[in-house]
Amino acid sequence: MSLLTTSNFKGDIFGGITAGIVALPLALAFGIQAFGGIDSPMASSMGALSGLVGATLLGFFAAMLGGTHSQISGPTGPMTVITASLISGAWTMSGGSFSAVIIAMSLAGIFCGLFQILFGIIRIGKYVRYIPYPVLSGFMSGIGVIIILQQIYPLIGRKSPVAVIEMLAGFPHAISEGIVWPVLMLGIGTILLIAFFPKITRKVPATLVALIAMTIISLFLNIDTHLTIGNIPAGLPLPFFLQESIHLDGINWEQTIINAIIPGLTLAGLGSIDTLLTSVVADNITKTHHNSNQELIGQGIGNLLAGSFAGIAGAGATMRTVVNVKSGGRTQLSGMIHALFLLAILLGLGVLVQYVPLAVLAGILITVGWGIIDFRGFRDLPRIPKADAFVLIVVFLTTVFVDLLTAVGLGMVIACVLFMKRAGDLAEGSYSSHELTGFDKESPWDDEHGIPVEALHKIYIQRLDGPIFFGSITRFQEVMHDVPDNVETVIIRMRRVNFMDQSGLYAMETAVKDLQKRGITVLMTIIQPQPLYMLNTFGFIPDLIPEEHTFKTFGECTEFLKEKYQSK
């Protein structure tokens, strides 16, 4: 069922326009990055057009038909990296045919959409929660590194290779050919503006300020036209199979379609993960709940249409979604308005975009790549379980030096094997004659009868039963969200929690912070050594929960409650 409503009309308009302003330079930049492996003066203008078309069509139809209230969709870093590899391969295999490139990209986008619709119909969205944090951390960090490496070349005025090994090996030669210093200064200026302009004001998007300011400066520097985007045709293009510039004769359609299936499936899988993670972020900010399977269907229809009109595939975009929400967007109307804003740019103002230097877009993408890297995950490597650290590093290196699909698949296999070993070890070491699953907050445990009567209506007990890991945090978050507003104290009982991984720790941290923001005192009873080690090692105790609010037994917690409430 559609979530479209006009109940927040003013906020949705302002949020949608603001998100559109933020999305404009990113759509241009991601589009040009996708066509970065084509050695032709037309690559930049075609890439910019494909980026805008994809952002417009996906942004509108994913918002209208999706299942997340405030989601903003469009080209993203991970999706663009896959598309860039696809386009480069089609260009090379066809001997430099733009028709082959557009057909390959469009078919992959169409298959991406079809697979996502199928994912939604068979209700596969709920399984995204089983992707452990180290896999996502290593994957996203690898994507961030790839984006940064790809933009170093245009930052010095050179054409970037597509493969990471070629980028690293060819960099000394690119430097020896000479740095185009005005171009480098534009790129550095863009990065500095994006980094420091928010310290002046956050009311105007820093990326838009950098785009306009550096483009104006470049006009005074007389930057060569081959180092700018170039002319973009005005208006929404026809479907790719009706465009006069696309020659369909001589195409081996059977082989072309077969070659587009795997990239389409890769885009669908990655786009679904990216989108649903962004949906969770939107839920946490707006205190709503998205429909994951409906969201996948909306994304699928949007990507199918974007591919049909030669736009690059995309997904839910976290940064643009947060900007939309913070600017007042609360319903799907905001995402549609964001797309209509981009359509206005596409229809009438494309002539102005031709002067934007590629180095400016490179600077914007470097900041995007930097933001994608999970520095927190790397910083915590010495403190997390060795198995989690191993998975994160393997996925990161595989993402950077092999390919994205292999990285996720390999990471999931390793994570599952290691978790099965952990679960087996824990089961073998348990003396319990009954092991419950899930989280039980209904039936009191046998040691909870000493709570003072006068405090019963002010206390809420959360009894956690079993490991808190990447596969259980969704249920854990639901349980923690159920705490009534009239409660003064929440007791988190962890007597039966025998294991906590990195995903569980971060979920616990978020839940406790949310409770404390509501003015609720959080107490914790801990017995098992592994969760206690994780909480202490990461500074959860005493930085978040003071040591005087943690207890080895529930009896100690009861005595604390008696002193607290009987003294009132």
BAKOL-643434 format. One record per atom (N, C-alpha, C, O): x, y, z. Coordinates in steps of 0.1 Angstrom, whole numbers, plus 5000, padded with zeros to 4 digits. Example, Ala and Ser with C-alpha at 12.3 -4.5 7.8 and 13.67 -1.06 7.14 Angstrom:
2
513249435078;512349555078;513249675078;514249675085;512849785071;513749895071;512950005079;513450115080;
END
This chain:
568
500849885000;500050005000;500950125000;501950135007;500650224992;501450344991;501350435003;500350435010;502450495007;502550585018;502350725014;502550815022;501950755002;501850884996;500750965003;499650915004;501151085009;500151165016;500651315015;501751335013;499651405017;500051545017;499951605031;499751725032;500051525041;499851565055;500951655059;500851735069;502051655052;503251735056;503751815044;504951815041;502851875037;503051935024;504252035024;505152025016;504152125033;505252235033;506652175036;507552205030;506652085046;507952025049;508451935038;509651935036;507551865031;508051775020;508551865009;509451815002;507951975006;508452054995;509852104998;510752094990;510052165010;511352215014;512352105015;513552115010;512051985021;512951875022;513251825008;514451795005;512251814999;512551754986;513451844977;514351804970;513251974978;514052074970;515452074976;516452074968;515652074989;516952064995;517651944991;518851944988;516951824992;517651704988;517951704973;519051644969;517151764965;517451784950;518751864948;519551834939;518851974956;520052054954;521351974958;522351984951;521251894969;522351804972;522551694962;523751664959;521551644956;521651534947;522251574933;522851494927;522051704929;522451744916;523951724913;524251654904;524851774922;526251754919;526651604920;527551554913;525951524929;526251384930;525851304918;526551214914;524651344913;524151274901;525151294889;525451204882;525551414887;526551454877;527851374879;528451314870;528351374892;529651314895;529651164893;530551104887;528551104898;528450954897;528250914882;528850814878;527550994875;527350954861;528650964853;528950874845;529451064856;530751084849;531650974853;532450924845;531650934866;532450834871;532150694864;533050614861;530850674862;530450554855;531050534841;531350424836;531150654834;531650654820;533150684820;533750714810;533850674832;535250714833;536150624825;537250664821;535750494822;536650404815;536550424800;537250344792;535750514794;535650544780;536650654776;536550764781;537450624766;538450724761;537850794750;538150774738;536950894753;536250974743;535851104749;535451114760;535951214741;535551344746;534051344750;533651434757;533251254744;531751254747;531451184760;530351194764;532451114766;532151034777;531551114789;530651074796;532151234791;531651314803;530251364801;529451354811;529951414789;528551464787;527551354788;526451364793;527851234782;526951124782;526851074797;525751034801;527951064804;527851024818;526951114826;526151064834;527151244825;526351344832;524851324829;524051334838;524551304816;523151284812;522551164819;521451164824;523351054818;522850924824;522650934839;521750874844;523551004845;523451024860;522151104863;521451064873;521851214856;520651294858;519451214855;518451224863;519451144844;518251064840;517950954851;516850934855;519050884855;518850784865;518350834878;517450784885;518950954883;518451014895;517051064894;516251054904;516651114883;515251164881;514251054881;513251054889;514450954873;513450844871;513350754883;512350724889;514550714888;514550624900;514050704912;513250654920;514550834913;514150914925;512650924926;512050924936;511950944914;510550974914;509750844917;508850844926;509950734909;509150614910;509450534922;508550474927;510750534927;511050464939;510350534951;509850464960;510250664951;509550734961;508050714961;507450684971;507450714949;506050704947;505550564951;504450544956;506350464947;505850324948;506550244959;506250124961;507550304965;508350234975;507650224989;506550264990;508350174999;507850145012;508550225023;508350185035;509250325020;509950405030;509450555029;509450605018;509050605040;508350735040;509250845034;508750925026;510450855038;511350975034;512550935026;513551015026;512550825020;513750775012;513950865000;513050894993;515250904998;515650964986;516650874978;517650824984;516250844966;517050744958;517750804946;517250914941;518850744942;519550794930;520850724929;521050624937;521750764920;523050694919;523850704932;523850804939;524450594935;525250584947;526650534944;526950474933;527550544953;528950504951;529150354947;529650324937;528550264956;528750124953;528150084939;528750004932;526950134936;526250104923;527050154912;527150094901;527650274913;528450334902;529650264900;530150254888;530350204910;531550124908;531250004899;532049974890;530149934902;529749824893;529449864879;529849804870;528749974878;528350024865;529550064857;529650044845;530550124863;531750174856;532450054851;532950054839;532549944858;533249824853;532449764842;533149714832;531149764842;530349704831;530549794819;530749734808;530549924820;530650014808;532049994802;532149994790;533049994810;534449984805;534549854798;535249844787;534049744803;534149614796;533349614783;533849564773;532149674782;531449684770;532149764759;532149734748;532749874764;533549964755;534649884748;534949904736;535449814757;536549744752;536149624743;536749604732;535149544747;534749434739;534149474726;534249394716;533549584725;532849634712;533849714703;533449754693;535049734708;535949804700;535649954700;536050024690;535050004710;534750144711;533450194705;533350294699;532350114708;531050144703;530150204714;529850134724;529750324712;528850384722;527450314722;526850304733;527050264711;525750194711;525850064720;524950044727;526949994719;527149874727;527149914742;526649834750;527750024745;527850064759;526550094765;526150054775;525750174757;524350214762;523450094763;522750084773;523550004753;522749884754;523049804766;522149754773;524349784768;524849694780;524349764793;523849694802;524549894794;524249964807;522749954809;522249934820;521949984798;520449984799;519949844803;519049834811;520449744796;519949614799;520249564813;519449504820;521449604818;521849574832;520949644842;520549584852;520549774839;519649844847;518249784847;517649774858;517849734835;516449674834;516449544842;515549514850;517549464841;517549334848;517649364863;517049294872;518449464867;518449504881;517049534886;516749484897;516349614879;514949644883;514049514884;513349504894;514149424874;513349304874;513749214886;512849164893;515049204889;515449124900;514949184913;514449114922;514949314915;514549374927;513049364929;512549344940;512249374918;510849344919;510549204924;509749174932;511349104918;511248964922;511648954937;510948884944;512649024942;513049014956;511949064965;511648994975;511249164960;510149214968;508949124968;508249104979;508649064957;507548974956;507748844964;506748804971;508948794965;509148674972;509648704987;510048614994;509548834990;509748885004;511048855009;511248795020;512148885002;513448855006;514048975014;515148955019;513349085015;513949195022;514349175036;515249235041;513549085043;513849065057;515148995060;515748995071;515748935049;516948855051;518248945051;519348905054;518049075047;519249165047;519849185061;520949205063;518949165071;519449185085;520449075089;521149095099;520648965081;521548865084;522948895079;523848805080;523149005073;524549045069;525249105080;524849205085;526349045085;526949095097;527749225095;528049255084;527949295106;528549425105;529949425098;530249515090;530849335102;532149335096;532149325080;532949375073;531149245075;531049235061;530649365055;531249415045;529649435060;529249565055;530349665057;530549755048;531049665068;532049755071;533249745061;533649845055;533649625059;534749605049;534349635035;535149685027;533049605032;532549625018;532449775015;532949825005;531849845024;531649995022;532950065022;533150165015;533850025031;535150085031;535950065018;536650155013;535849945013;536449915000;535949994989;536650044981;534650014989;533950104979;534550244980;534850314970;534650294993;535150434995;536550444990;536850544983;537350344992;538750354987;538850354972;539550424966;537950264965;537950264951;537550404945;538150444935;536550464951;536050594946;537150694947;537350774938;537850694958;538950794960;540050774950;540550864943;540450644948;541550614939;541150654924;541950704917;539850634921;539450664907;539450814904;539650854893;539350894915;539251034913;540651114914;540751224911;541651034917;542951104918;543451144904;544051244903;543151064894;543551094880;542951224875;543651314871;541551234875;540951364871;541351474879;541251594875;541751454892;542251564900;543451624895;543751744898;544251544888;545551604882;545451624867;546451654860;544151614862;543951644848;544151524839;544451544827;544151394844;544351284836;543151184836;542251194844;543151094826;542050994825;542350874834;543450824834;541350834842;541650724852;541350594846;540350574838;542250494848;541850354845;540750304854;540350374863;540150184850;539050134858;539550044869;539050054880;540449954866;540949854876;541849914886;542650004882;541649874898;542449934909;543949914907;544849994909;544349784903;545749754900;546349854890;547449894891;545549874879;546049964869;546150104874;547050184870;545250144883;545350284889;546650304896;547350394895;546950204905;548150214913;549350204905;550350274907;549350104895;550550084887;550850204878;551950244875;549750274873;549850374863;550050514869;550350614862;549950524882;550050664888;551350724887;551450844883;552550654888;553850724886;553950774872;554450884870;553450704862;553550744848;552650874846;553050964839;551450874852;550550984851;551251114857;551051224852;551951094868;552651214874;553751254865;553951374864;554451164859;555651204851;555151274838;555951354833;553951254834;553351324822;553051474826;552851554817;553051504839;552851644843;551451664849;550451614844;551451734860;550151774867;549651904861;550351994859;548351904858;547752024854;547352104866;546352074873;548252194870;548152264883;546852334886;546252324896;546352414876;545052474878;543852384881;543052404890;543952264875;542952164877;543052104891;542052084898;544352074895;544552024909;544052124919;543452084929;544352254917;543952354927;542352364928;541852384939;541752344916;540252344917;539752224925;538752244933;540352114923;539951994930;540152004945;539251974954;541352054949;541652074963;540752184969;540252164980;540552284962;539652394966;538252334969;537552374979;537752244960;536452184962;536452104975;535452114983;537452024977;537451944990;537452035002;536752005012;538252135002;538352225013;537052295016;536652315028;536452345005;535152405007;534052315013;533352355022;534052195008;533052095014;533352065028;532452045036;534652065032;535052025045;534752145055;534352115067;534952265051;534952375061;533752465059;533352535069;533052465048;531852555047;530752525057;530052615062;530552395061;529552365071;529852435084;528852455092;531052475087;531352545099;530852685099;530652745110;530552735087;529952865086;528452865086;527852935094;527852775078;526452745079;526152615073;526852565063;525052555078;524552425072;523252445065;522652345060;522852565063;521552585057;521652575041;520752545035;522952595036;523152575022;524152455020;525152455027;523752355012;524652235010;526052275005;526152354995;527052225012;528452255009;528852214995;529552274988;528252094990;528652044977;528152144966;528852164956;526952194968;526452294958;527252424958;527552474947;527652464970;528452584970;529852564963;530252644956;530452444966;531652414960;531552404944;532352454937;530452344940;530252324926;530152454919;530752474908;529352554924;529152684918;530352764919;530852824909;530952774931;532152864933;533352824924;533952904918;533652694924;534752644917;534552654902;535452664894;533352634897;533052644883;533252794879;533852814868;532852884887;533053034884;534553064883;534953134874;535253014893;536753034893;537352974880;538253034875;536852854876;537452784865;537252874852;538152864843;536152944851;535953024839;537053134838;537353174827;537453184849;538553284849;539853224846;540853294842;540053094849;541253024847;541452964833;542452914829;540352984825;540352934811;540752784810;541552744803;539952704818;540252554818;539852494805;538852534799;540652404799;540452344786;539052274787;538652214797;538352284776;536952234775;536952074777;535952024781;538052014773;538051864774;538251824789;538151704792;538451924798;538551894812;537251934819;537251944832;536151964812;534852004818;533851894813;534151814805;532651904818;531551804815;531251814800;531151714793;531151934794;530751944780;529251954779;528451954789;528751974767;527352004765;526451874768;526751764764;525351904775;524351794778;523151824770;522551934772;522651734763;521351754755;520251784765;520051724775;519451884762;518351924770;517151834768;516851794757;516451804779;515251724778;515451574782;516551524781;514351514785;514451374789;514551294776;513751304767;515551204775;515851124763;514751024761;513950984770;514650974748;513750864745;514350734751;515450724755;513450634752;513950504755;515150464747;515250494735;516150394752;517450364745;517250304732;517950324722;516250214730;516050144718;515350234707;515150184696;514950354711;514350444701;515250564698;514950644689;516350574704;517350684702;518050664688;518550554685;518050774681;518650764667;520150734668;520750674659;520850774679;522250754680;522650614683;523850574683;521650534688;521950394691;521650304680;520450294675;522650234675;522450154663;522250004668;523149944674;521049954665;520749824670;521049714660;521049594663;521449754648;521849654637;523149584641;524049654646;523249464639;524449384641;524749344655;525749294658;523749374664;523949334678;523449194680;522449154676;524349114686;524048974690;523248984703;523748974714;521848994701;521049014713;521048904723;520948924735;521148784718;521148674727;522348674737;522148664749;523448704731;524748704739;524748834748;525148834759;524248944742;524149074749;523249064762;523649114772;522148994760;521148984771;521848894782;521748924794;522448784777;523048684787;524148764795;524248744807;524948844788;526048914794;525549024804;526249064813;524249064803;523749164812;523049114824;522849184834;522848974825;522148924836;522948924849;522448974859;524148884848;524948874861;525249024866;525049044878;525649114858;525749254863;524449304868;524449374879;523349274862;522049314867;521749254881;521249324889;522049124882;521849064895;522749124906;522349144917;523949154902;524949214912;524349354916;524349384928;523949434906;523349564909;522149554918;521949624928;521249454915;520049434923;520349394937;519749454947;521349304939;521649264953;522349374961;521949404972;523249444955;523949554961;522949664964;522949724975;522149704954;521249814955;520149784966;519749874973;519749654967;518749624978;519349634992;518749695001;520649594993;521249605006;521449755010;521049795021;521949835000;522149975002;520850045006;520850125015;519850014998;518550075000;517950045014;517550135021;517949915018;517249885030;518049925042;517449955053;519349945041;520149995052;519750145054;519650195065;519650215043;519150355043;517750365049;517450465056;516950275046;515550275051;515650265066;514850325073;516550185072;516650165086;517150305092;516650345103;518050365086;518550495090;517350595091;517150665101;516550595080;515350685080;514350655091;513850745097;514150525094;513250485104;513750535118;512950585126;515050525120;515650565133;515450715135;515250755147;515550795125;515450935126;514050975128;513651065136;513150925120;511750965119;510850885129;509650915130;511350775135;510550695144;509450625136;508350615142;509650595124;508650525116;509150385113;510150335118;508350305105;508750165102;508450145087;507350155082;509550115079;509350095065;508949955062;509049865070;508349945050;507949815044;509049765034;509149815023;509949675039;511149645031;510749585018;511449615008;509849495017;509449435004;508849524994;509149524982;507949614999;507449724991;508449814986;508449864974;509449844994;510549934990;511349864979;511749934970;511549734980;512349674969;511549674956;512149694945;510249664957;509449664944;509449804938;509649824926;509349914947;509450054942;510850074936;510950144925;511950034942;513250044937;513449974924;514050024914;512849854923;512949784911;512249844899;512749854888;511049904901;510349974891;511150094886;511250124875;511650174896;512450284893;513750254885;514050324875;514450154889;515650114881;515350054868;516050074858;514149984867;513749934853;513550054844;513950044832;512850154848;512550264840;513750344837;513950394826;514650364847;515850434845;516750364835;517350434826;516850234836;517650164826;516950174812;517750184802;515650174811;515050184798;515350314791;515350324779;515550414799;515850554793;517350584794;517750704794;518250484795;519650494795;520150574807;521150654805;519550564818;520050614830;520750514838;520450394837;521650554847;522450454855;521550414867;520750484872;521750284871;521050234882;521450294895;522650334896;520550294905;520950354918;520250284929;519750174927;520150344941;519650284953;519250394962;519450514959;518750364974;518450454984;519750514989;520750444991;519850654990;521050724993;520950785007;520150865010;521850735016;521750775030;521950925032;521050985039;522950985026;523151125029;522051205024;521651305031;521551185012;520451265007;519151235015;518351325016;518951115019;517751085028;517851165041;516851215045;518951165047;519151235060;518951385058;518251455066;519451445047;519251585043;517751615042;517251715047;517051525035;515651535033;514851545046;514051625049;515151445055;514451435068;514851565076;513951625082;516051595077;516451715085;515851845080;515751935088;515551845067;514951965061;513451965062;512852065057;512851865068;511351865069;510651755062;509451745064;511351685053;510651585045;510251465054;511051405061;508951425053;508451315061;507751215053;507451105058;507251245041;506451145033;507151125020;508151185016;506551035012;507151004999;507051114989;507651114979;506151214992;506051324983;507351404982;507751464972;508151404993;509451474993;510451414983;511151484976;510451274982;511251214972;510851244958;511651254949;509551254956;509051284942;509351434939;509751454927;509251524948;509651664946;511151674943;511551754934;511951604950;513451594947;513651554932;514551614926;512951454928;513151414914;512651514904;513251534893;511551584907;510951684898;511951804897;512051864887;512651834908;513651944908;514751904898;515251984890;515251774898;516251734889;515751734875;516451754865;514451704873;513851704860;513851844854;514151864842;513651944862;513652084858;515052114853;515252184843;516052074861;517452094857;517752024843;518352084834;517251904842;517451824829;516751894817;517351894806;515651954820;514852014808;515352144804;515352184793;515852224814;516052364811;517452424814;517852514807;518152364823;519352424828;520652344825;521752374830;520452244817;521652154813;522752234806;523852194807;522352344799;523352424792;524352484802;525552504798;523952504814;524852564824;525852464830;526952504834;525452334830;526252234836;527552204828;528452154833;527552234815;528652204806;529952264810;530952214807;529852374818;531152444822;531752384835;532852424839;531052284841;531552234854;532852154851;532852064843;533952184858;535252104856;535151964862;534451944872;535751874855;535751734860;536451724873;536151644882;537451814876;538251814888;537351854900;537551804911;536351934898;535451974908;534551854912;534351824924;534051784902;533351664905;534151554912;533751484920;535451554908;536351454914;536551494929;536551404938;536651624932;536751664946;535551624954;535651584965;534351644948;533051604954;533051454957;532751414968;533451374948;533451234949;534451184959;534251084967;535651254960;536551214971;536051234985;536251144993;535251344987;534651355000;533551255002;533351215013;532851214991;531851104993;532550974996;532150905006;533650944989;534350814992;534950815007;534850715013;535450935011;535950945025;534850925035;535050855045;533650975032;532450955041;531950805041;531450765051;532250735031;531750595030;532650505039;532150405044;533950535040;534850455047;534550445062;534250545068;534450325067;534050305081;535250315090;535850205094;535750435093;536950445101;536650385115;537650345122;535450395120;535150335133;535450185134;536050135143;535050125123;535249975122;536749945122;537149845129;537550025115;539049995115;539650035128;540549965133;539150145134;539750185147;539550075158;540350065167;538350005157;538049905167;538649765164;538349675172;539349755153;539949625150;540649555161;540549435163;541549625169;542349555179;541449505191;541849425198;540149565192;539349525203;538249435200;537649375209;537849415188;536749325184;537249185184;538449165183;536349085184;536848945183;537648925170;537348985160;538648845171;539648825160;538848775147;539248805136;537848695149;537048645138;536348765130;536448765118;535748855138;535148975131;536249055124;535949105113;537349075130;538449155124;538949085111;539149155101;539048955111;539448885100;538448895088;538848925077;537248885091;536148905081;536249045075;536249055063;536349145083;536349285079;537549305069;537349365058;538749265073;539849285065;539849205051;540149265041;539349085052;539249005040;538249065030;538549075018;537149105035;536049165026;536649305021;536449335009;537249375029;537849505024;538849485013;538749545002;539849395015;540849375004;540249304992;540649344981;539249214993;538649154982;537849254974;537849254962;537149344981;536349454974;537249544966;536949574954;538449584971;539349674965;540049604953;540149664942;540549484955;541449424945;540849314937;541449274927;539649264940;538949164932;537649214926;537749284916;536549194932;535349254928;534349254939;534449184949;533249334938;532349354949;531449234952;531349194964;530949164942;530149044945;530948934952;530448874961;532148914947;533048814954;533248844968;533248764977;533448974971;533749024984;532548994994;532848945005;531349024990;530249004998;529948855000;529748805012;530048774989;529848634990;530848564999;530548485008;532148604997;533248545005;533048585020;533248505029;532748715022;532548755036;531448685043;531548645055;530348665036;529148595042;529548445046;529148395056;530248385037;530648245039;531548235051;531348145060;532548315052;533448315063;532748345076;532948285086;531948455076;531148495088;530248375093;530148355105;529648315084;528748205087;529448085093;529048025104;530648045087;531447935092;531947975106;531847885115;532448095108;532948135121;531948135132;532148095143;530748185127;529648195137;529148055141;528848025153;529147965132;528747825135;529747765145;529347685154;530947795143;531947745152;531747805166;531847735176;531447935167;531247995179;530047935186;530047905198;528947915179;527747865184;527947725189;527447685200;528747645182;529047505186;529847505199;529647425208;530847595200;531647605212;530847635224;531047585235;529947735222;529047775233;528147665238;527947655250;527547595228;526647485231;527347375239;526847315249;528547345235;529347235241;529747275256;529847195265;529947405258;530347455271;529147485280;529347535291;527947465276;526747505284;526247385292;526247265288;525847415305;525347315314;523847325315;523147255323;523247415307;521847445308;521047325302;521447275291;519947285309;519147175303;518047225294;517447145287;517847365293;516947415284;517447545279;517947635286;517447565266;517947685259;516847745251;516347695241;516447865255;515347935249;515948025238;517148055238;515148055228;515548135217;514748265217;513648275222;515348375212;514648505211;514848575224;515748555232;513948675226;513948765238;512648755245;511548785239;512648725257;511448705265;511348815275;512148835284;510248905273;510049015283;508748995290;508249095296;508148875290;506848865296;506948795309;506348845319;507548675310;507548595322;508648635331;509848635327;508448665344;509448695354;510448575356;509948465355;511648615359;512548505362;512448485378;511848565385;513048375382;512748335396;513348425407;513148405419;514248515403;514848605413;514348745413;515048835418;513248765407;512748905405;511648945415;510849035412;511448875426;510348905435;510649005446;509849035454;511949055446;512349145457;512249285453;512649375461;511649325441;511549465437;510549535446;509449475448;510849645451;509949715460;508649745453;508649785441;507449725460;506149745454;505949885449;505349905438;506449985456;506150125452;506850155439;506650265434;507850075434;508550105422;508150025410;508650045399;507249935412;506949835401;506449915389;506849875378;505550015390;505050085378;506050175372;505750225361;507250195378;508250285373;509350205366;510250265360;509350075367;510449995363;510049905351;508949845351;510949885342;510649795330;511849705329;513049755328;511649575329;512749475328;512749415314;511849365309;513949425308;514149365295;515049235297;516249245301;514449125295;515248995297;515748945284;514948905275;517048945282;517648895270;518048755271;518748715281;517648675262;517848525263;518548475250;517848465240;519848455251;520548405239;521548505234;521548625239;522348475224;523348565219;522748685212;521748675206;523448795213;523048915206;524048935195;525248975197;523648895183;524648895171;523848955159;522748995160;524548955148;524049015136;522648965132;521849035125;522348835135;521148775131;519948805140;518848775137;520248865152;519248875162;518949025165;518049055173;519749115160;519649255165;518349325160;517949415167;517749275149;516449335146;515349315156;514649405160;515349185161;514349155172;514749235185;513849285192;516049235188;516549315199;516049455199;515649515209;516249525187;515849665185;514349675187;513849775193;513549585182;512149585184;511749585199;510849655204;512349495206;512149475221;512449605228;511749655237;513649665225;514049785232;513149905228;513049995236;512549895217;511650005213;510350005220;509650105220;510049895226;508749875233;508649935247;507549935253;509649995251;509650055265;508650165266;508750265258;507750165275;506750265276;507350405280;508450405286;506650515278;507150645280;507050675295;507850765300;506150615303;506050645317;507050575326;507050595338;508050505320;509050435328;510150525332;510550615324;510650505344;511850585349;513150505348;514150565346;513050375350;514250285350;514050165342;512950095342;514950135333;514950005325;516149925330;517249965331;515849795333;516849695337;517049605326;516149535321;518249595321;518649505310;519249385316;520349395322;518649275316;519149145321;519849065311;519249035301;521149045314;521948975304;522548835309;523548785305;521848785319;522248665326;522348545316;523248465317;521448545306;521448435296;522048475283;521948395273;522648585282;523448625270;524848575271;525648625279;525148475262;526448415263;527448455252;528548425252;526848545243;527748595233;527248725227;526048745225;528148815224;527848945218;528848975207;530048985211;528449005195;529449035185;529449195182;528749265190;530149235172;530249385170;528949445166;528549555171;528149375158;526849425154;525949435167;525249535168;525949335176;525149345188;525549455197;524749515203;526849475198;527449585207;526949715202;526449795210;527049745189;526549875184;525049895185;524550005187;524349785183;522849785185;522549825200;521649895202;523249755209;523049785223;523349935226;522649995234;524449985221;524850115223;523750215218;523450315225;523250195206;522150275201;520950275210;520350375213;520550155214;519350145222;519450215236;518550285240;520650195242;520850265255;520850415254;520350485262;521550465243;521550615241;520150665239;519750775244;519350595231;517950635229;517150645242;516350735244;517350545251;516650545263;517150655272;516250725279;518450685272;518950795280;518450925275;518251015283;518350945262;517851065257;516351095262;515951205263;515650985264;514250995270;514251025285;513151025291;515451035291;515451055305;515350935314;515050945326;515550815308;515350695315;516750645320;517750645313;516750605333;517950545338;518050395334;517150325335;519250365329;519450225324;520350155334;521550195337;519950035339;520649945348;520949815340;520149785331;522049755344;522349625336;522949525346;523749555354;522449405345;522949285352;523649195343;523149155332;524949165346;525749085337;526448975345;526848985356;526448855338;527148745344;528148685335;529248655339;527748665322;528548595313;529848675309;529748795307;531048605308;532248675307;532448745293;533048855292;532048675282;532348735269;531548865266;532248965262;530248875269;529649005268;530249115277;530349225273;530549075289;531149175298;532549225293;532849345294;533349135287;534549175281;534349275269;535049375268;533349245261;533049335250;532649475255;533049575250;531749475265;531249605270;532349685277;532449805276;533249615284;534349685291;535449735281;535949845282;535749645271;536849675261;536449795253;537349885250;535149815249;534749925241;534450045249;533950145243;534550045262;534250165270;532750185272;532350285277;531950085269;530550085271;530250115286;529450185290;531050035294;531150055308;532550115311;533450045308;532650235317;531650315323;531250435315;530450515320;531650445303;531450575295;529950595293;529450705294;529150485290;527750495287;526950455299;525950535302;527250345305;526550305317;527550305329;528550235328;527350395339;528350395350;528450265357;527450185357;529550235363;529850105369;528850085381;528449975384;528350195388;527450185399;526050145394;525150105402;525850145381;524550095375;524649965368;523749915361;525749895371;525949755366;526049665378;526749695388;525549545377;525449455388;525749305384;525349265373;526449235392;526749095389;525549005391;525348905384;524649045400;523448965403;522249055403;522349175405;521048995402;519849075402;519549115417;518849215419;520049035426;519849075440;520549205443;519949285450;521749225438;522449355440;521649465434;521549575439;521049445422;520249545415;519049575424;518549685424;518349475430;517249495438;517549585450;516749675453;518649555456;519049645468;519249785463;518849875471;519849805452;519949945446;518650015444;518450125448;517649935439;516349995436;515650025450;514950125451;515849945460;515249965473;515750095478;514950185483;517050125478;517650245483;517150365475;516950475480;516950345462;516550455453;515150495455;514850615456;514150405456;512750435457;512150445471;511250515473;512750365480;512250375494;512650495501;512150535511;513750565496;514250685502;513450805497;513650915503;512650785487;511850905481;510650935490;509851025487;
END
